[in-house]
């Protein structure tokens, strides 16, 4: 069981015929920008609880993420969750939709996605540690090691301390 890919232009036709577009990204990503017709149903919730009743009633489901990578990787699970339905994956996800010139809903007042915030902070700390280690004291290289250890721990365990700290920041608390 698998899901076929479909272009953004063809998605519009399917939507007019009653298909439902499902955004499997995280809520912070969705709040920042999304396809107007898309219903948010994060992938982890689908994997844990299956499809909600509202989506189970649809005959045709089209899933998408940002670039299409997450959706392609989860296509088999998504097709299994939507058993008995026509299932599609939006080719190149939200990026493909935008590159086709189709409209999106964008809210720049929303903070950047948490993963991007973590990448910016981690990259900045590593660069700062490297520059200070070179210019001031080799002891600053420990900052690079500390951040690297944190990223390794996040990758191995799924717990990201930096994301937890960033979630407490005022710009992230107002968005929830």
C-alpha positions as CSV (number, residue, x, y, z in Angstrom):
1,X,0.0,0.0,0.0
2,X,1.4,3.4,-1.0
3,X,0.4,6.9,-1.9
4,X,0.9,8.3,-5.4
5,X,2.3,11.8,-5.9
6,X,0.2,14.6,-7.4
7,X,1.2,18.0,-8.7
8,X,-0.1,21.2,-7.1
9,X,-2.2,22.0,-10.1
10,X,-3.9,18.6,-10.0
11,X,-4.5,19.0,-6.3
12,X,-6.6,22.0,-7.0
13,X,-8.8,19.9,-9.3
14,X,-9.1,17.2,-6.7
15,X,-10.1,19.8,-4.0
16,X,-12.9,21.0,-6.3
17,X,-14.1,17.4,-6.5
18,X,-14.2,17.1,-2.7
19,X,-10.7,15.9,-1.7
20,X,-9.3,17.0,1.6
21,X,-5.8,18.5,1.8
22,X,-4.0,17.5,5.1
23,X,-0.9,19.4,6.3
24,X,1.2,16.9,8.4
25,X,3.7,19.5,9.7
26,X,3.9,20.8,13.3
27,X,1.6,23.6,14.5
28,X,4.4,26.1,14.7
29,X,5.2,25.5,11.0
30,X,1.5,25.7,10.1
31,X,0.9,29.0,11.9
32,X,3.7,30.7,10.0
33,X,2.5,29.6,6.6
34,X,0.1,27.1,5.1
35,X,-2.2,26.4,2.2
36,X,-5.5,27.9,2.9
37,X,-7.5,24.8,2.1
38,X,-5.2,22.5,4.2
39,X,-6.3,21.0,7.5
40,X,-3.6,20.6,10.1
41,X,-3.1,17.1,11.4
42,X,0.5,16.6,12.6
43,X,2.2,13.4,11.5
44,X,3.0,12.4,15.1
45,X,-0.7,12.6,16.0
46,X,-1.6,10.5,12.9
47,X,1.0,7.9,13.8
48,X,-0.2,7.8,17.4
49,X,-3.9,8.0,17.1
50,X,-4.7,7.5,13.4
51,X,-6.9,9.8,11.4
52,X,-9.6,11.9,13.3
53,X,-13.2,11.2,12.5
54,X,-13.5,14.3,10.3
55,X,-10.7,13.0,8.0
56,X,-12.0,9.4,8.0
57,X,-15.2,10.6,6.3
58,X,-13.3,11.9,3.3
59,X,-13.0,9.7,0.2
60,X,-9.8,11.3,-1.1
61,X,-7.0,12.6,1.1
62,X,-4.0,14.5,-0.1
63,X,-1.1,14.8,2.4
64,X,1.7,17.4,2.4
65,X,4.6,18.8,4.4
66,X,7.0,21.6,3.6
67,X,9.3,20.0,0.9
68,X,7.6,16.6,0.4
69,X,10.4,14.7,2.2
70,X,8.5,14.0,5.5
71,X,5.4,13.0,3.5
72,X,7.3,10.7,1.2
73,X,9.0,9.0,4.1
74,X,5.7,8.5,5.9
75,X,3.7,7.7,2.8
76,X,3.2,4.0,3.6
77,X,2.0,4.9,7.2
78,X,-0.3,7.6,5.9
79,X,-1.8,5.2,3.3
80,X,-2.3,2.6,6.0
81,X,-4.0,5.2,8.2
82,X,-6.3,6.1,5.3
83,X,-7.0,2.5,4.3
84,X,-9.8,2.3,1.8
85,X,-9.5,5.9,0.6
86,X,-7.8,7.4,-2.4
87,X,-4.5,8.7,-1.0
88,X,-2.1,11.2,-2.6
89,X,1.1,13.0,-1.6
90,X,1.5,16.6,-2.8
91,X,4.7,16.6,-5.0
92,X,7.4,18.8,-3.3
93,X,4.9,19.8,-0.6
94,X,4.3,23.4,0.3
95,X,7.4,24.4,-1.6
96,X,5.9,22.8,-4.8
97,X,2.6,24.6,-4.2
98,X,4.4,27.9,-3.9
99,X,6.7,27.2,-6.9
100,X,3.5,26.6,-9.0
101,X,2.5,30.2,-8.2
102,X,-0.5,29.1,-6.0
103,X,-1.5,31.2,-3.0
104,X,-0.6,30.5,0.6
105,X,-1.6,32.0,3.9
106,X,1.4,33.6,5.5
107,X,1.7,35.2,9.0
108,X,5.1,36.7,9.5
109,X,4.1,37.8,13.0
110,X,4.4,34.2,14.0
111,X,7.8,33.1,15.3
112,X,10.1,31.0,13.1
113,X,9.6,27.3,13.4
114,X,11.2,25.8,16.5
115,X,13.6,23.7,14.5
116,X,14.9,26.7,12.6
117,X,15.3,28.6,15.9
118,X,17.4,25.7,17.3
119,X,19.5,25.6,14.1
120,X,20.1,29.4,14.3
121,X,21.1,29.4,18.0
122,X,23.2,26.2,17.8
123,X,25.0,27.4,14.7
124,X,25.6,30.8,16.3
125,X,27.0,29.3,19.5
126,X,29.3,26.9,17.5
127,X,30.6,29.8,15.3
128,X,31.0,32.0,18.4
129,X,32.9,29.2,20.2
130,X,35.2,28.6,17.2
131,X,35.9,32.3,16.7
132,X,36.6,32.9,20.4
133,X,38.7,29.7,20.6
134,X,40.8,31.0,17.8
135,X,41.1,34.6,18.8
136,X,40.9,34.6,22.6
137,X,41.5,31.2,24.3
138,X,41.3,27.5,23.2
139,X,38.9,27.1,26.2
140,X,36.1,28.5,24.2
141,X,36.2,25.4,21.9
142,X,34.4,23.7,24.8
143,X,31.3,25.8,23.8
144,X,31.4,24.0,20.5
145,X,31.7,20.6,22.2
146,X,28.8,21.5,24.6
147,X,26.5,22.4,21.7
148,X,27.5,19.4,19.7
149,X,26.8,17.1,22.6
150,X,23.4,18.7,23.0
151,X,22.6,18.2,19.3
152,X,23.8,14.6,19.5
153,X,21.7,14.0,22.6
154,X,18.6,15.5,20.8
155,X,19.2,13.3,17.8
156,X,19.6,10.1,19.9
157,X,16.9,10.7,22.4
158,X,14.4,13.1,20.9
159,X,14.8,15.5,23.8
160,X,16.1,18.9,22.8
161,X,17.0,21.0,25.8
162,X,17.6,24.1,23.6
163,X,14.1,23.8,22.0
164,X,12.7,23.6,25.6
165,X,14.5,26.8,26.5
166,X,13.5,28.5,23.3
167,X,9.9,27.6,23.9
168,X,10.0,29.6,27.1
169,X,11.0,32.8,25.2
170,X,8.4,35.5,25.1
171,X,8.1,35.4,21.3
172,X,7.2,31.7,21.4
173,X,4.8,31.9,24.3
174,X,2.5,34.4,22.7
175,X,2.2,32.2,19.5
176,X,0.7,29.2,21.3
